[in-house]
Amino acid sequence: MGNLTRRQILLGGGAIVGAGLAPVFPATTGSSAFNLISTALGADIAKPDQPIKMSSNENPYGPSRVALQAIAENIHLTNRYAADSRNLIKVVANINNISPDHVMTGTGSSEILNVAGMLVGLQQGSVVCADPTYQSLLDYAENAGVEIIRVRVSEGLNADLDGMRKAVRSDTNMMYIVNPNNPIPSVIEKKAMKAFVLEQAEDRLVFVDEAYHEYVDNPDYESMIGLVAEGRNNIIVSRTSSKIHGLAGMRVGFGFAHPDLINEMNLRKTGAETVLGLAAAYASYQDMEFQDFSRRKNKEALAIVEGMCEDLGVRYAKSNTNFTFIETGVENAVVQEMMLKEGIMTGRLFPPFNTWSRVSMSTPEDMQYFVQVFRKLFA
């Protein structure tokens, strides 16, 4: 083991194979690779005093230092209502090469989703989406009397674009796409995605939720904000400061659309951003160093978990986000209970994938503990 670095040990089976050590440490289920890793690391990792939260896809490192400084510098203004968000909009518009009149803010991307749900609710009709996917907009629209048409993902766990086309009815007034998807962290190939969005936007609204955009490192992926920047109508893209920026509790999200659509959506907003949320987001979106750090640590964490899955032969969805989706073969409610007893909170149920578990990435050290627990419970 003289040539095996501690980093390779921590990354598990995937790094061992990558280091060309597979002939020495064969990654066979329940055998040598993990046993040797455990020996190298010494004693088992102790159960944490407080549960590790791997259930909500949050950034485990919290906000950046510059965001925290902005919060501290503006804390004395919390007796005031928030100023407008124009300065933040200019920063975000510049980052995305789009004019500010194509951008709106909301109290988290949830408000952007809900306003869009309200728009289709006013028209009734139906919304087509992949299944499973993120439910916020769909729940809001359904409560407003809209029928949700869910199209099961393909065997490869990707959105079935052909199936979604076929599901469109004469009353379908929105196509809803989450890219990367959630709870399945897959992306739609960019050429197919762009063609699909342009095709569908001819006759109805197309909402593209890009909450995990900043985590994607995949040449097959492309944001749809470029279509909005070209002046295309009927397309809404949402983003959020809740994920890579670590500002989930501050509730600042963004919508990108044609200015006429932005104006209509702004008229239907029901919330207002806070002084601290706007200040923190304004600082964080200019802090590229923290975003790079978060991406780097997220990749390390994913390598640990995906390496375990490869070693055990466990089916999982290759991640383009800060979470993974693992087939445990056990009902998710049981998995949640078993994991919580070990000090780990995992994701909720996502029907019809009842024996799959969504696991948010925490720190690499926390994910090493997750691997230890998973092997004990399921290997």
N, C-alpha and C positions, 0 to 999 in steps of 0.2 A: 504493500500500500504506500510505498515511498513516494510515488508520483501522484497520488490522489490528494488534491487540495481540499481544504475544509469547505470551500464553496461548492466543489463537486459533490462532496458528501451531503451537504445541505440540500442540494438540488435533486438528489435522489437518482432513481434509475435512469431517467432521461439524460442527465448530465454524464452518467457513467458510460452510457452507450456512445454519447457524443464525444467523449474523451478517448474512444477507441479501446475501452476496457471491458467490453462485453464478453470476450472469450474468458476473461479472468473472473468476472462477476456476472454470470448469466442471470438475466432478469426473469426468472421463472416464478410463477405465482406462489406466494407464501414462503419463499425460500431465500437463497443466498444473498441477493442484493440487499434487501432490507435488513436481514440479520447482521450482515457485515456493517451496514450503515449504523445500525443501533449500537453495535459494539464500538465503532469508531467514535460515536458521539458520547458514549458512556451511559450513564443511568437514564431511565425514561424521563421525559419532560414532565414536570409536576403539573397537576391540575391547577388552573388559575384561581385566584381568590374571587374574581368576578367573572361572569360569563363573557366570552369573547363574541362580539356581535358580527356574525357572518350572514346576516339575514336581509339587509336593506341596501346593499350596493353603495355604501358610503365610503368616502376616502378615510382610511384609518389614521391618517396623519393630521387630520383636521385642516383648518385654513393655513395659508402661507403666512410667513412672518410679516410680510408687508400688509396683508389683509388684517391681521391682528393689530398691527400698528395703526391702520386706518380706523379700525373700530375704537381703539383707545383714544385716538385724537378727536373722534366725533361723539364720544359717549356723553359729553356735556350737552349735546343738541337733542337728546332724546325727549326733551320736553316740547320739541317742535315737530310739526308734521313734516314729512319728507319733502325735500325740494324735488323738482322734476328730474327725470332720468336722462335728459338730453346729453349730458357729458358722457355718461356710461354708454348710451346708444352710439355716440360718435366713435368711441373706442372699439366697441364690438363690430360696428359697421366697417371700420377700417381694417380690422383683422380679417374680416370675411369678404373684403373687396366688393362692398355693396353700399349704396347710398343710404344715409340714415332714415330717409322717409320710407324705406322698406323694412324697418325694424321697430318692434315694440317690446316693452318690458311687461312682465307680469309677476305676481307673487308666486314664484316658482314656475316651472314650465306647466305645472298642474293648472294654473289659471289659463294659460294659452290653450291647453287641451280642453278645458271646460268651456271656454268661450266658443271654441270650434264645435264642441258638442251642442252648445246652445243654438248655434247657427243652423245646424242640420235639424235640431229639434223643432225649430220654428217652421221648417218645411215638412216635418214628419218624414216619410219615406224610409230608406234603409241605408246601412253602412256595411261595406264589405271589408273584412280584415283577415289576417292569418290567425291560426289558432294552434298553440297558445300564443298570446302576445300581451303587452301591457294594457291594463283594463281601464285606466282613469277616464279617458275620453269616451270609451264605449259605455261605461256605467252611467256617465252623465247623460249621454244621448239616449240610452235605453230608458232612463227615468223620465225623459222628456217625450217618450212615446215612439222612439225610433226603433225599428227592428234591426238587430245585429245579425249579419250573415257571416258565420265563421267558417273558414276554409282550412282544413287540417294541413299542417306542414307536410312536406314530402318525407319519404323514408330517410333521406339524408339530412332531415331536420332543417330544411330551408323553406322559405316562403314559396308556396306553389302559385306562381304568377298566372299560369294558364288556368288553374282551378279558380283563381280569384276573378279572372276575366269571365269565365263561364258563369260565375255566381252573380254577376251584375244583372239587375233587373231594371225595368223601366222607371221604377221609383228610387233607384239607388242614387243618392245625392252626395255620397262621400266614399272615397277609398282611403282606408287608414293603414299606414305602413310604419312599422317601427324598425329602424335600420341604423345600427345593429339591433337585432330583435332582443326581447326580454320576455320570458326567462331563458330562451335559447339564444346564446350569444353569437349567432351567425350573421353574416352580411349577404346582401344581394349583389350579384355581379353587376358592376357599374353600367355597362352598356345595356344590359337587360333592364336594369332599374330605370335608367334615364328614358329608354323607349317606352316602358310601361307607364311612367309618370306622365310623360307628354301625351300619350294616347288617352289615358283616363281623364286628364285635365281638360280635354276637349269638351267633355259633357258633364263634369261634376267636380266638386272639390277633391283635391288629393292632399291629405295631411301626412307629412313625413316627420316622425318623431326621431330626432337624432341626439337623444340624451347622452349617449356614450361616444359621440363623435371623436372627442379628444383622445380616447384610448385606442382608437383603431390604428393599426400598423399593418395594412393589408392592401396590396396594389389592386385588388379586385374591387375595392370600395371607393365610392365618390359621394361627397355631399351633394344634395339637391339644391343648396343655396344658389349655386351658379345659375340654375334655371330661373330662380326668382330675380336674380341680378339682371338677367337678360330681358326682364319685363314681362315674363309669362304670368298670366293670371290663373286663378283657381288652384294655386299651389301654396301651401302653408308648410313651413319648416319650423320645428321647435328645437330649442337648445336649453341647457340649464347650467346654473352655477353650483348645483347640488352635488355633482359627482366629482370630477377631477379637481375642482376648486375647493371642495370640502366645506361648502357653505349651505348645506341642506337646511340648517336651522334658520338661515337668513332669508330664505324664500325669494330668490331672484331668478327669473327665467326670461326667455326671449322667444319672440315669434318673428319670422321672416316671411314677407308676402308682398304682393303688389300694393302700392300706397293706398289705393281705393279699398282694398280688403283690410289693410292695417287700420284705416280710419273706422271702418265698420266694426272691427273687433275691439278697438279702443273704446268705442261708445258702449260696448256691452261688458266691459270689465267691471268686476264687483269689488276688487281689492285695491290696495295701494301699497307700494313698496315702502320699506322703512328707511330712515336716515342711515342706520348702521348697515343695512343690507346693500344699499346703493354704494356707500363708501367702500365697503369691503369688496364688492364685486369690481368696482372701478379700479381698485388697487390690484386685485388678483389677476384680472384679465391682462394686465401689463407685466405680470411676473412670470415670464416664460421659464425661468430656472426652476420654479416650484412645480410647474406642469411637467417639465422634463424629469424631475426627480420622482414625481408620482408615477409617471409612466414606467420608469426604470424599475422601481420597487414593485409595481404591479406585475411586470413581466417576471421578476424573480419569484414572486408568490405563485403565479400561474404555473411556472416551470416545476415547482415543487409538487403541486397537486396533479398536474397533467402527467408528470413523470410517474407518480404513484399509479394513476389510472392505466398507463401503458404497462407498467410492471405487473399489475394485477389482472390485466385484461378486462378492465371495467370500461363499459361504453360511456363516452362523454362527448359533449359538443365542444370542438375546438373554439377557444374563446377569442373574440375581438373586443372584449369589454373588461370590466374589473370584477367579473364573476364567471363561474362555470356552471355547467348543468350535468349532473352525474346520475346514471342509472344504477340505483342501489339494489333493485329487485324487491324492496320492502316498502310497504305503504308509507307515504311521506310523514303522516302524523306520528307513526312509530319511530321513524328516523329522527324527527324533531325531538321527541321525548328522550330517546336514547342519547342523542348528542347533548341535550341540555343537562342531563345527569353528569356528563363529562365536562361541563363548563363551556359548551359551544352552542350558540344560537344560529340555526340554519333557516333557509327560506321557506315560505308558506307553500301550500299546495297549488299546483298549476294544472288543473284538469285539461285534457284527459291523460296527462303524464303523471299518473298517481304514484308511480314507484320511482320517480326521478326527484332529485334534490338540487335546488339552486343554492350554490355556496358563494357568498361574496368574499373577495380577497381581503384579508387583513394583512398584517406585516408578514414578511417571510418567516419570521420566528413563530408567529401564531399559526401559520399554515403548516409548519413542521409539526406542531402539536396536533393539528387537525389530521394530518397523515397518520400520526401515531394512533390516534383514537379510531380513525376509519379502519385501519388495518386490524386493530383489536376487535372491533365490532363486526366487520363485514368480510375480512379476508378469509 
